[in-house]
């Protein structure tokens, strides 16, 4: 049995409050990883083209307030 399968078996035994806590923790971990990826992409220049296009669109009046 894989580690994931073992975790799955344990997760289905959690009560609703424990499951909610786990879900929140997993979402926070996912968000933190997403933030790190965005930081790495920005630092490496991968987002430069998108940023330049967004600034050009804004300067051309193609943006609006949210």
mmCIF file as Biopython writes it, N, C-alpha, C and O atoms, coordinates in Angstrom:
data_model
#
loop_
_atom_site.group_PDB
_atom_site.id
_atom_site.type_symbol
_atom_site.label_atom_id
_atom_site.label_alt_id
_atom_site.label_comp_id
_atom_site.label_asym_id
_atom_site.label_entity_id
_atom_site.label_seq_id
_atom_site.pdbx_PDB_ins_code
_atom_site.Cartn_x
_atom_site.Cartn_y
_atom_site.Cartn_z
_atom_site.occupancy
_atom_site.B_iso_or_equiv
_atom_site.auth_seq_id
_atom_site.auth_asym_id
_atom_site.pdbx_PDB_model_num
ATOM 1   N N  . UNK A ? 1  ? 0.855   -1.179 0.000   1.0 0.0 1  A 1 
ATOM 2   C CA . UNK A ? 1  ? 0.000   0.000  0.000   1.0 0.0 1  A 1 
ATOM 3   C C  . UNK A ? 1  ? 0.900   1.240  0.000   1.0 0.0 1  A 1 
ATOM 4   O O  . UNK A ? 1  ? 1.867   1.322  0.757   1.0 0.0 1  A 1 
ATOM 5   N N  . UNK A ? 2  ? 0.566   2.186  -0.852  1.0 0.0 2  A 1 
ATOM 6   C CA . UNK A ? 2  ? 1.367   3.404  -0.941  1.0 0.0 2  A 1 
ATOM 7   C C  . UNK A ? 2  ? 1.068   4.331  0.239   1.0 0.0 2  A 1 
ATOM 8   O O  . UNK A ? 2  ? 0.080   4.158  0.953   1.0 0.0 2  A 1 
ATOM 9   N N  . UNK A ? 3  ? 1.930   5.299  0.422   1.0 0.0 3  A 1 
ATOM 10  C CA . UNK A ? 3  ? 1.707   6.283  1.493   1.0 0.0 3  A 1 
ATOM 11  C C  . UNK A ? 3  ? 0.412   7.047  1.262   1.0 0.0 3  A 1 
ATOM 12  O O  . UNK A ? 3  ? -0.322  7.343  2.204   1.0 0.0 3  A 1 
ATOM 13  N N  . UNK A ? 4  ? 0.140   7.362  0.007   1.0 0.0 4  A 1 
ATOM 14  C CA . UNK A ? 4  ? -1.087  8.096  -0.307  1.0 0.0 4  A 1 
ATOM 15  C C  . UNK A ? 4  ? -2.307  7.251  0.043   1.0 0.0 4  A 1 
ATOM 16  O O  . UNK A ? 4  ? -3.274  7.758  0.610   1.0 0.0 4  A 1 
ATOM 17  N N  . UNK A ? 5  ? -2.264  5.987  -0.289  1.0 0.0 5  A 1 
ATOM 18  C CA . UNK A ? 5  ? -3.381  5.101  0.052   1.0 0.0 5  A 1 
ATOM 19  C C  . UNK A ? 5  ? -3.568  5.009  1.562   1.0 0.0 5  A 1 
ATOM 20  O O  . UNK A ? 5  ? -4.697  4.978  2.050   1.0 0.0 5  A 1 
ATOM 21  N N  . UNK A ? 6  ? -2.465  4.967  2.297   1.0 0.0 6  A 1 
ATOM 22  C CA . UNK A ? 6  ? -2.557  4.951  3.762   1.0 0.0 6  A 1 
ATOM 23  C C  . UNK A ? 6  ? -3.194  6.240  4.272   1.0 0.0 6  A 1 
ATOM 24  O O  . UNK A ? 6  ? -4.057  6.213  5.149   1.0 0.0 6  A 1 
ATOM 25  N N  . UNK A ? 7  ? -2.763  7.354  3.719   1.0 0.0 7  A 1 
ATOM 26  C CA . UNK A ? 7  ? -3.352  8.640  4.111   1.0 0.0 7  A 1 
ATOM 27  C C  . UNK A ? 7  ? -4.838  8.687  3.788   1.0 0.0 7  A 1 
ATOM 28  O O  . UNK A ? 7  ? -5.640  9.167  4.590   1.0 0.0 7  A 1 
ATOM 29  N N  . UNK A ? 8  ? -5.201  8.191  2.618   1.0 0.0 8  A 1 
ATOM 30  C CA . UNK A ? 8  ? -6.616  8.181  2.231   1.0 0.0 8  A 1 
ATOM 31  C C  . UNK A ? 8  ? -7.451  7.407  3.243   1.0 0.0 8  A 1 
ATOM 32  O O  . UNK A ? 8  ? -8.534  7.846  3.630   1.0 0.0 8  A 1 
ATOM 33  N N  . UNK A ? 9  ? -6.947  6.262  3.666   1.0 0.0 9  A 1 
ATOM 34  C CA . UNK A ? 9  ? -7.676  5.455  4.652   1.0 0.0 9  A 1 
ATOM 35  C C  . UNK A ? 9  ? -7.832  6.208  5.966   1.0 0.0 9  A 1 
ATOM 36  O O  . UNK A ? 9  ? -8.880  6.127  6.608   1.0 0.0 9  A 1 
ATOM 37  N N  . UNK A ? 10 ? -6.810  6.930  6.365   1.0 0.0 10 A 1 
ATOM 38  C CA . UNK A ? 10 ? -6.890  7.697  7.607   1.0 0.0 10 A 1 
ATOM 39  C C  . UNK A ? 10 ? -7.812  8.899  7.455   1.0 0.0 10 A 1 
ATOM 40  O O  . UNK A ? 10 ? -8.544  9.243  8.383   1.0 0.0 10 A 1 
ATOM 41  N N  . UNK A ? 11 ? -7.782  9.534  6.301   1.0 0.0 11 A 1 
ATOM 42  C CA . UNK A ? 11 ? -8.596  10.732 6.084   1.0 0.0 11 A 1 
ATOM 43  C C  . UNK A ? 11 ? -10.083 10.408 6.143   1.0 0.0 11 A 1 
ATOM 44  O O  . UNK A ? 11 ? -10.857 11.172 6.720   1.0 0.0 11 A 1 
ATOM 45  N N  . UNK A ? 12 ? -10.489 9.298  5.560   1.0 0.0 12 A 1 
ATOM 46  C CA . UNK A ? 12 ? -11.920 8.968  5.568   1.0 0.0 12 A 1 
ATOM 47  C C  . UNK A ? 12 ? -12.428 8.676  6.972   1.0 0.0 12 A 1 
ATOM 48  O O  . UNK A ? 12 ? -13.638 8.631  7.194   1.0 0.0 12 A 1 
ATOM 49  N N  . UNK A ? 13 ? -11.527 8.477  7.917   1.0 0.0 13 A 1 
ATOM 50  C CA . UNK A ? 13 ? -11.926 8.215  9.299   1.0 0.0 13 A 1 
ATOM 51  C C  . UNK A ? 13 ? -12.001 9.489  10.142  1.0 0.0 13 A 1 
ATOM 52  O O  . UNK A ? 13 ? -12.412 9.436  11.302  1.0 0.0 13 A 1 
ATOM 53  N N  . UNK A ? 14 ? -11.614 10.620 9.582   1.0 0.0 14 A 1 
ATOM 54  C CA . UNK A ? 14 ? -11.656 11.873 10.328  1.0 0.0 14 A 1 
ATOM 55  C C  . UNK A ? 14 ? -13.097 12.307 10.559  1.0 0.0 14 A 1 
ATOM 56  O O  . UNK A ? 14 ? -13.975 12.072 9.729   1.0 0.0 14 A 1 
ATOM 57  N N  . UNK A ? 15 ? -13.323 12.948 11.709  1.0 0.0 15 A 1 
ATOM 58  C CA . UNK A ? 15 ? -14.651 13.531 11.919  1.0 0.0 15 A 1 
ATOM 59  C C  . UNK A ? 15 ? -14.718 14.835 11.116  1.0 0.0 15 A 1 
ATOM 60  O O  . UNK A ? 15 ? -13.686 15.332 10.665  1.0 0.0 15 A 1 
ATOM 61  N N  . UNK A ? 16 ? -15.910 15.388 10.933  1.0 0.0 16 A 1 
ATOM 62  C CA . UNK A ? 16 ? -16.050 16.576 10.083  1.0 0.0 16 A 1 
ATOM 63  C C  . UNK A ? 16 ? -15.161 17.754 10.490  1.0 0.0 16 A 1 
ATOM 64  O O  . UNK A ? 16 ? -14.631 18.445 9.621   1.0 0.0 16 A 1 
ATOM 65  N N  . UNK A ? 17 ? -14.990 17.993 11.784  1.0 0.0 17 A 1 
ATOM 66  C CA . UNK A ? 17 ? -14.129 19.099 12.216  1.0 0.0 17 A 1 
ATOM 67  C C  . UNK A ? 17 ? -12.669 18.843 11.859  1.0 0.0 17 A 1 
ATOM 68  O O  . UNK A ? 17 ? -11.971 19.747 11.400  1.0 0.0 17 A 1 
ATOM 69  N N  . UNK A ? 18 ? -12.214 17.623 12.066  1.0 0.0 18 A 1 
ATOM 70  C CA . UNK A ? 18 ? -10.834 17.283 11.719  1.0 0.0 18 A 1 
ATOM 71  C C  . UNK A ? 18 ? -10.620 17.385 10.207  1.0 0.0 18 A 1 
ATOM 72  O O  . UNK A ? 18 ? -9.585  17.866 9.745   1.0 0.0 18 A 1 
ATOM 73  N N  . UNK A ? 19 ? -11.608 16.928 9.452   1.0 0.0 19 A 1 
ATOM 74  C CA . UNK A ? 19 ? -11.503 17.004 8.000   1.0 0.0 19 A 1 
ATOM 75  C C  . UNK A ? 19 ? -11.439 18.457 7.538   1.0 0.0 19 A 1 
ATOM 76  O O  . UNK A ? 19 ? -10.673 18.786 6.632   1.0 0.0 19 A 1 
ATOM 77  N N  . UNK A ? 20 ? -12.236 19.324 8.154   1.0 0.0 20 A 1 
ATOM 78  C CA . UNK A ? 20 ? -12.212 20.751 7.812   1.0 0.0 20 A 1 
ATOM 79  C C  . UNK A ? 20 ? -10.844 21.352 8.118   1.0 0.0 20 A 1 
ATOM 80  O O  . UNK A ? 20 ? -10.330 22.155 7.338   1.0 0.0 20 A 1 
ATOM 81  N N  . UNK A ? 21 ? -10.252 20.969 9.247   1.0 0.0 21 A 1 
ATOM 82  C CA . UNK A ? 21 ? -8.917  21.463 9.601   1.0 0.0 21 A 1 
ATOM 83  C C  . UNK A ? 21 ? -7.884  20.995 8.579   1.0 0.0 21 A 1 
ATOM 84  O O  . UNK A ? 21 ? -7.025  21.769 8.157   1.0 0.0 21 A 1 
ATOM 85  N N  . UNK A ? 22 ? -7.970  19.742 8.189   1.0 0.0 22 A 1 
ATOM 86  C CA . UNK A ? 22 ? -7.040  19.199 7.200   1.0 0.0 22 A 1 
ATOM 87  C C  . UNK A ? 22 ? -7.202  19.904 5.857   1.0 0.0 22 A 1 
ATOM 88  O O  . UNK A ? 22 ? -6.217  20.265 5.213   1.0 0.0 22 A 1 
ATOM 89  N N  . UNK A ? 23 ? -8.449  20.095 5.443   1.0 0.0 23 A 1 
ATOM 90  C CA . UNK A ? 23 ? -8.714  20.767 4.170   1.0 0.0 23 A 1 
ATOM 91  C C  . UNK A ? 23 ? -8.132  22.178 4.180   1.0 0.0 23 A 1 
ATOM 92  O O  . UNK A ? 23 ? -7.519  22.603 3.200   1.0 0.0 23 A 1 
ATOM 93  N N  . UNK A ? 24 ? -8.319  22.905 5.278   1.0 0.0 24 A 1 
ATOM 94  C CA . UNK A ? 24 ? -7.781  24.264 5.391   1.0 0.0 24 A 1 
ATOM 95  C C  . UNK A ? 24 ? -6.255  24.247 5.316   1.0 0.0 24 A 1 
ATOM 96  O O  . UNK A ? 24 ? -5.656  25.076 4.631   1.0 0.0 24 A 1 
ATOM 97  N N  . UNK A ? 25 ? -5.635  23.311 6.013   1.0 0.0 25 A 1 
ATOM 98  C CA . UNK A ? 25 ? -4.172  23.199 5.998   1.0 0.0 25 A 1 
ATOM 99  C C  . UNK A ? 25 ? -3.676  22.892 4.581   1.0 0.0 25 A 1 
ATOM 100 O O  . UNK A ? 25 ? -2.704  23.489 4.118   1.0 0.0 25 A 1 
ATOM 101 N N  . UNK A ? 26 ? -4.341  21.970 3.902   1.0 0.0 26 A 1 
ATOM 102 C CA . UNK A ? 26 ? -3.931  21.623 2.541   1.0 0.0 26 A 1 
ATOM 103 C C  . UNK A ? 26 ? -4.080  22.814 1.597   1.0 0.0 26 A 1 
ATOM 104 O O  . UNK A ? 26 ? -3.215  23.041 0.751   1.0 0.0 26 A 1 
ATOM 105 N N  . UNK A ? 27 ? -5.151  23.565 1.730   1.0 0.0 27 A 1 
ATOM 106 C CA . UNK A ? 27 ? -5.334  24.749 0.885   1.0 0.0 27 A 1 
ATOM 107 C C  . UNK A ? 27 ? -4.239  25.771 1.156   1.0 0.0 27 A 1 
ATOM 108 O O  . UNK A ? 27 ? -3.714  26.372 0.218   1.0 0.0 27 A 1 
ATOM 109 N N  . UNK A ? 28 ? -3.888  25.978 2.418   1.0 0.0 28 A 1 
ATOM 110 C CA . UNK A ? 28 ? -2.820  26.924 2.752   1.0 0.0 28 A 1 
ATOM 111 C C  . UNK A ? 28 ? -1.491  26.473 2.156   1.0 0.0 28 A 1 
ATOM 112 O O  . UNK A ? 28 ? -0.723  27.295 1.657   1.0 0.0 28 A 1 
ATOM 113 N N  . UNK A ? 29 ? -1.218  25.175 2.206   1.0 0.0 29 A 1 
ATOM 114 C CA . UNK A ? 29 ? 0.008   24.646 1.616   1.0 0.0 29 A 1 
ATOM 115 C C  . UNK A ? 29 ? 0.018   24.873 0.107   1.0 0.0 29 A 1 
ATOM 116 O O  . UNK A ? 29 ? 1.038   25.257 -0.465  1.0 0.0 29 A 1 
ATOM 117 N N  . UNK A ? 30 ? -1.117  24.633 -0.525  1.0 0.0 30 A 1 
ATOM 118 C CA . UNK A ? 30 ? -1.232  24.821 -1.964  1.0 0.0 30 A 1 
ATOM 119 C C  . UNK A ? 30 ? -1.034  26.286 -2.334  1.0 0.0 30 A 1 
ATOM 120 O O  . UNK A ? 30 ? -0.317  26.594 -3.286  1.0 0.0 30 A 1 
ATOM 121 N N  . UNK A ? 31 ? -1.662  27.188 -1.590  1.0 0.0 31 A 1 
ATOM 122 C CA . UNK A ? 31 ? -1.513  28.624 -1.851  1.0 0.0 31 A 1 
ATOM 123 C C  . UNK A ? 31 ? -0.066  29.066 -1.669  1.0 0.0 31 A 1 
ATOM 124 O O  . UNK A ? 31 ? 0.446   29.861 -2.458  1.0 0.0 31 A 1 
ATOM 125 N N  . UNK A ? 32 ? 0.600   28.551 -0.627  1.0 0.0 32 A 1 
ATOM 126 C CA . UNK A ? 32 ? 1.996   28.919 -0.380  1.0 0.0 32 A 1 
ATOM 127 C C  . UNK A ? 32 ? 2.880   28.462 -1.541  1.0 0.0 32 A 1 
ATOM 128 O O  . UNK A ? 32 ? 3.770   29.196 -1.970  1.0 0.0 32 A 1 
ATOM 129 N N  . UNK A ? 33 ? 2.638   27.261 -2.044  1.0 0.0 33 A 1 
ATOM 130 C CA . UNK A ? 33 ? 3.414   26.757 -3.177  1.0 0.0 33 A 1 
ATOM 131 C C  . UNK A ? 33 ? 3.143   27.597 -4.426  1.0 0.0 33 A 1 
ATOM 132 O O  . UNK A ? 33 ? 4.061   27.886 -5.194  1.0 0.0 33 A 1 
ATOM 133 N N  . UNK A ? 34 ? 1.894   27.982 -4.624  1.0 0.0 34 A 1 
ATOM 134 C CA . UNK A ? 34 ? 1.537   28.839 -5.765  1.0 0.0 34 A 1 
ATOM 135 C C  . UNK A ? 34 ? 2.267   30.179 -5.665  1.0 0.0 34 A 1 
ATOM 136 O O  . UNK A ? 34 ? 2.813   30.669 -6.654  1.0 0.0 34 A 1 
ATOM 137 N N  . UNK A ? 35 ? 2.275   30.768 -4.468  1.0 0.0 35 A 1 
ATOM 138 C CA . UNK A ? 35 ? 2.973   32.039 -4.265  1.0 0.0 35 A 1 
ATOM 139 C C  . UNK A ? 35 ? 4.461   31.910 -4.594  1.0 0.0 35 A 1 
ATOM 140 O O  . UNK A ? 35 ? 5.034   32.782 -5.246  1.0 0.0 35 A 1 
ATOM 141 N N  . UNK A ? 36 ? 5.081   30.820 -4.143  1.0 0.0 36 A 1 
ATOM 142 C CA . UNK A ? 36 ? 6.503   30.601 -4.439  1.0 0.0 36 A 1 
ATOM 143 C C  . UNK A ? 36 ? 6.738   30.471 -5.941  1.0 0.0 36 A 1 
ATOM 144 O O  . UNK A ? 36 ? 7.718   30.997 -6.467  1.0 0.0 36 A 1 
ATOM 145 N N  . UNK A ? 37 ? 5.843   29.774 -6.625  1.0 0.0 37 A 1 
ATOM 146 C CA . UNK A ? 37 ? 5.999   29.610 -8.071  1.0 0.0 37 A 1 
ATOM 147 C C  . UNK A ? 37 ? 5.885   30.950 -8.786  1.0 0.0 37 A 1 
ATOM 148 O O  . UNK A ? 37 ? 6.651   31.227 -9.708  1.0 0.0 37 A 1 
ATOM 149 N N  . UNK A ? 38 ? 4.940   31.777 -8.372  1.0 0.0 38 A 1 
ATOM 150 C CA . UNK A ? 38 ? 4.797   33.110 -8.971  1.0 0.0 38 A 1 
ATOM 151 C C  . UNK A ? 38 ? 6.066   33.929 -8.728  1.0 0.0 38 A 1 
ATOM 152 O O  . UNK A ? 38 ? 6.555   34.603 -9.634  1.0 0.0 38 A 1 
ATOM 153 N N  . UNK A ? 39 ? 6.600   33.870 -7.504  1.0 0.0 39 A 1 
ATOM 154 C CA . UNK A ? 39 ? 7.836   34.601 -7.190  1.0 0.0 39 A 1 
ATOM 155 C C  . UNK A ? 39 ? 8.990   34.123 -8.064  1.0 0.0 39 A 1 
ATOM 156 O O  . UNK A ? 39 ? 9.755   34.936 -8.584  1.0 0.0 39 A 1 
ATOM 157 N N  . UNK A ? 40 ? 9.119   32.806 -8.228  1.0 0.0 40 A 1 
ATOM 158 C CA . UNK A ? 40 ? 10.200  32.263 -9.065  1.0 0.0 40 A 1 
ATOM 159 C C  . UNK A ? 40 ? 10.024  32.684 -10.520 1.0 0.0 40 A 1 
ATOM 160 O O  . UNK A ? 40 ? 10.986  33.063 -11.187 1.0 0.0 40 A 1 
ATOM 161 N N  . UNK A ? 41 ? 8.791   32.615 -11.003 1.0 0.0 41 A 1 
ATOM 162 C CA . UNK A ? 41 ? 8.536   33.005 -12.390 1.0 0.0 41 A 1 
ATOM 163 C C  . UNK A ? 41 ? 8.810   34.491 -12.609 1.0 0.0 41 A 1 
ATOM 164 O O  . UNK A ? 41 ? 9.371   34.874 -13.636 1.0 0.0 41 A 1 
ATOM 165 N N  . UNK A ? 42 ? 8.420   35.322 -11.656 1.0 0.0 42 A 1 
ATOM 166 C CA . UNK A ? 42 ? 8.669   36.764 -11.775 1.0 0.0 42 A 1 
ATOM 167 C C  . UNK A ? 42 ? 10.170  37.048 -11.752 1.0 0.0 42 A 1 
ATOM 168 O O  . UNK A ? 42 ? 10.665  37.846 -12.549 1.0 0.0 42 A 1 
ATOM 169 N N  . UNK A ? 43 ? 10.890  36.399 -10.846 1.0 0.0 43 A 1 
ATOM 170 C CA . UNK A ? 43 ? 12.333  36.625 -10.730 1.0 0.0 43 A 1 
ATOM 171 C C  . UNK A ? 43 ? 13.086  36.159 -11.975 1.0 0.0 43 A 1 
ATOM 172 O O  . UNK A ? 43 ? 14.110  36.737 -12.340 1.0 0.0 43 A 1 
ATOM 173 N N  . UNK A ? 44 ? 12.579  35.118 -12.621 1.0 0.0 44 A 1 
ATOM 174 C CA . UNK A ? 44 ? 13.272  34.586 -13.801 1.0 0.0 44 A 1 
ATOM 175 C C  . UNK A ? 44 ? 12.881  35.304 -15.089 1.0 0.0 44 A 1 
ATOM 176 O O  . UNK A ? 44 ? 13.439  35.029 -16.151 1.0 0.0 44 A 1 
ATOM 177 N N  . UNK A ? 45 ? 11.918  36.226 -14.995 1.0 0.0 45 A 1 
ATOM 178 C CA . UNK A ? 45 ? 11.514  36.976 -16.176 1.0 0.0 45 A 1 
ATOM 179 C C  . UNK A ? 45 ? 10.382  36.344 -16.970 1.0 0.0 45 A 1 
ATOM 180 O O  . UNK A ? 45 ? 9.979   36.875 -18.005 1.0 0.0 45 A 1 
ATOM 181 N N  . UNK A ? 46 ? 9.864   35.216 -16.497 1.0 0.0 46 A 1 
ATOM 182 C CA . UNK A ? 46 ? 8.801   34.536 -17.238 1.0 0.0 46 A 1 
ATOM 183 C C  . UNK A ? 46 ? 7.524   35.365 -17.352 1.0 0.0 46 A 1 
ATOM 184 O O  . UNK A ? 46 ? 6.721   35.140 -18.257 1.0 0.0 46 A 1 
ATOM 185 N N  . UNK A ? 47 ? 7.332   36.316 -16.450 1.0 0.0 47 A 1 
ATOM 186 C CA . UNK A ? 47 ? 6.105   37.115 -16.458 1.0 0.0 47 A 1 
ATOM 187 C C  . UNK A ? 47 ? 6.294   38.483 -17.102 1.0 0.0 47 A 1 
ATOM 188 O O  . UNK A ? 47 ? 5.343   39.260 -17.196 1.0 0.0 47 A 1 
ATOM 189 N N  . UNK A ? 48 ? 7.509   38.784 -17.546 1.0 0.0 48 A 1 
ATOM 190 C CA . UNK A ? 48 ? 7.797   40.109 -18.104 1.0 0.0 48 A 1 
ATOM 191 C C  . UNK A ? 48 ? 6.903   40.447 -19.291 1.0 0.0 48 A 1 
ATOM 192 O O  . UNK A ? 48 ? 6.365   41.552 -19.369 1.0 0.0 48 A 1 
ATOM 193 N N  . UNK A ? 49 ? 6.742   39.505 -20.213 1.0 0.0 49 A 1 
ATOM 194 C CA . UNK A ? 49 ? 5.923   39.760 -21.403 1.0 0.0 49 A 1 
ATOM 195 C C  . UNK A ? 49 ? 4.484   40.068 -21.004 1.0 0.0 49 A 1 
ATOM 196 O O  . UNK A ? 49 ? 3.871   40.987 -21.548 1.0 0.0 49 A 1 
ATOM 197 N N  . UNK A ? 50 ? 3.945   39.304 -20.059 1.0 0.0 50 A 1 
ATOM 198 C CA . UNK A ? 50 ? 2.572   39.548 -19.608 1.0 0.0 50 A 1 
ATOM 199 C C  . UNK A ? 50 ? 2.441   40.905 -18.930 1.0 0.0 50 A 1 
ATOM 200 O O  . UNK A ? 50 ? 1.461   41.619 -19.142 1.0 0.0 50 A 1 
ATOM 201 N N  . UNK A ? 51 ? 3.427   41.259 -18.116 1.0 0.0 51 A 1 
ATOM 202 C CA . UNK A ? 51 ? 3.388   42.545 -17.420 1.0 0.0 51 A 1 
ATOM 203 C C  . UNK A ? 51 ? 3.463   43.700 -18.420 1.0 0.0 51 A 1 
ATOM 204 O O  . UNK A ? 51 ? 2.721   44.675 -18.302 1.0 0.0 51 A 1 
ATOM 205 N N  . UNK A ? 52 ? 4.348   43.590 -19.394 1.0 0.0 52 A 1 
ATOM 206 C CA . UNK A ? 52 ? 4.462   44.646 -20.411 1.0 0.0 52 A 1 
ATOM 207 C C  . UNK A ? 52 ? 3.161   44.795 -21.188 1.0 0.0 52 A 1 
ATOM 208 O O  . UNK A ? 52 ? 2.723   45.911 -21.467 1.0 0.0 52 A 1 
ATOM 209 N N  . UNK A ? 53 ? 2.543   43.667 -21.537 1.0 0.0 53 A 1 
ATOM 210 C CA . UNK A ? 53 ? 1.279   43.723 -22.278 1.0 0.0 53 A 1 
ATOM 211 C C  . UNK A ? 53 ? 0.180   44.347 -21.429 1.0 0.0 53 A 1 
ATOM 212 O O  . UNK A ? 53 ? -0.616  45.139 -21.933 1.0 0.0 53 A 1 
ATOM 213 N N  . UNK A ? 54 ? 0.127   44.002 -20.148 1.0 0.0 54 A 1 
ATOM 214 C CA . UNK A ? 54 ? -0.886  44.572 -19.251 1.0 0.0 54 A 1 
ATOM 215 C C  . UNK A ? 54 ? -0.696  46.076 -19.112 1.0 0.0 54 A 1 
ATOM 216 O O  . UNK A ? 54 ? -1.671  46.827 -19.133 1.0 0.0 54 A 1 
ATOM 217 N N  . UNK A ? 55 ? 0.545   46.520 -18.970 1.0 0.0 55 A 1 
ATOM 218 C CA . UNK A ? 55 ? 0.810   47.957 -18.866 1.0 0.0 55 A 1 
ATOM 219 C C  . UNK A ? 55 ? 0.455   48.683 -20.160 1.0 0.0 55 A 1 
ATOM 220 O O  . UNK A ? 55 ? -0.081  49.791 -20.130 1.0 0.0 55 A 1 
ATOM 221 N N  . UNK A ? 56 ? 0.754   48.059 -21.290 1.0 0.0 56 A 1 
ATOM 222 C CA . UNK A ? 56 ? 0.416   48.666 -22.579 1.0 0.0 56 A 1 
ATOM 223 C C  . UNK A ? 56 ? -1.101  48.747 -22.751 1.0 0.0 56 A 1 
ATOM 224 O O  . UNK A ? 56 ? -1.620  49.759 -23.223 1.0 0.0 56 A 1 
ATOM 225 N N  . UNK A ? 57 ? -1.800  47.701 -22.376 1.0 0.0 57 A 1 
ATOM 226 C CA . UNK A ? 57 ? -3.267  47.713 -22.456 1.0 0.0 57 A 1 
ATOM 227 C C  . UNK A ? 57 ? -3.852  48.792 -21.555 1.0 0.0 57 A 1 
ATOM 228 O O  . UNK A ? 57 ? -4.797  49.483 -21.937 1.0 0.0 57 A 1 
ATOM 229 N N  . UNK A ? 58 ? -3.295  48.933 -20.373 1.0 0.0 58 A 1 
ATOM 230 C CA . UNK A ? 58 ? -3.778  49.963 -19.450 1.0 0.0 58 A 1 
ATOM 231 C C  . UNK A ? 58 ? -3.531  51.360 -20.033 1.0 0.0 58 A 1 
ATOM 232 O O  . UNK A ? 58 ? -4.412  52.219 -20.000 1.0 0.0 58 A 1 
ATOM 233 N N  . UNK A ? 59 ? -2.339  51.574 -20.560 1.0 0.0 59 A 1 
ATOM 234 C CA . UNK A ? 59 ? -2.006  52.873 -21.152 1.0 0.0 59 A 1 
ATOM 235 C C  . UNK A ? 59 ? -2.907  53.187 -22.347 1.0 0.0 59 A 1 
ATOM 236 O O  . UNK A ? 59 ? -3.172  54.353 -22.640 1.0 0.0 59 A 1 
ATOM 237 N N  . UNK A ? 60 ? -3.375  52.142 -23.035 1.0 0.0 60 A 1 
ATOM 238 C CA . UNK A ? 60 ? -4.245  52.324 -24.199 1.0 0.0 60 A 1 
ATOM 239 C C  . UNK A ? 60 ? -5.713  52.436 -23.804 1.0 0.0 60 A 1 
ATOM 240 O O  . UNK A ? 60 ? -6.592  52.487 -24.664 1.0 0.0 60 A 1 
ATOM 241 N N  . UNK A ? 61 ? -5.974  52.474 -22.500 1.0 0.0 61 A 1 
ATOM 242 C CA . UNK A ? 61 ? -7.349  52.620 -22.033 1.0 0.0 61 A 1 
ATOM 243 C C  . UNK A ? 61 ? -8.167  51.342 -22.079 1.0 0.0 61 A 1 
ATOM 244 O O  . UNK A ? 61 ? -9.397  51.389 -22.070 1.0 0.0 61 A 1 
ATOM 245 N N  . UNK A ? 62 ? -7.498  50.212 -22.128 1.0 0.0 62 A 1 
ATOM 246 C CA . UNK A ? 62 ? -8.202  48.935 -22.219 1.0 0.0 62 A 1 
ATOM 247 C C  . UNK A ? 62 ? -8.444  48.282 -20.859 1.0 0.0 62 A 1 
ATOM 248 O O  . UNK A ? 62 ? -8.814  47.110 -20.790 1.0 0.0 62 A 1 
ATOM 249 N N  . UNK A ? 63 ? -8.238  49.027 -19.792 1.0 0.0 63 A 1 
ATOM 250 C CA . UNK A ? 63 ? -8.470  48.471 -18.457 1.0 0.0 63 A 1 
ATOM 251 C C  . UNK A ? 63 ? -9.586  49.254 -17.784 1.0 0.0 63 A 1 
ATOM 252 O O  . UNK A ? 63 ? -9.978  50.328 -18.239 1.0 0.0 63 A 1 
ATOM 253 N N  . UNK A ? 64 ? -10.085 48.694 -16.696 1.0 0.0 64 A 1 
ATOM 254 C CA . UNK A ? 64 ? -11.121 49.388 -15.925 1.0 0.0 64 A 1 
ATOM 255 C C  . UNK A ? 64 ? -10.946 49.058 -14.452 1.0 0.0 64 A 1 
ATOM 256 O O  . UNK A ? 64 ? -10.325 48.056 -14.096 1.0 0.0 64 A 1 
ATOM 257 N N  . UNK A ? 65 ? -11.492 49.901 -13.611 1.0 0.0 65 A 1 
ATOM 258 C CA . UNK A ? 65 ? -11.416 49.672 -12.175 1.0 0.0 65 A 1 
ATOM 259 C C  . UNK A ? 65 ? -12.259 48.467 -11.800 1.0 0.0 65 A 1 
ATOM 260 O O  . UNK A ? 65 ? -13.322 48.233 -12.375 1.0 0.0 65 A 1 
ATOM 261 N N  . UNK A ? 66 ? -11.784 47.726 -10.854 1.0 0.0 66 A 1 
ATOM 262 C CA . UNK A ? 66 ? -12.553 46.574 -10.356 1.0 0.0 66 A 1 
ATOM 263 C C  . UNK A ? 66 ? -13.347 46.971 -9.138  1.0 0.0 66 A 1 
ATOM 264 O O  . UNK A ? 66 ? -14.060 46.145 -8.569  1.0 0.0 66 A 1 
#
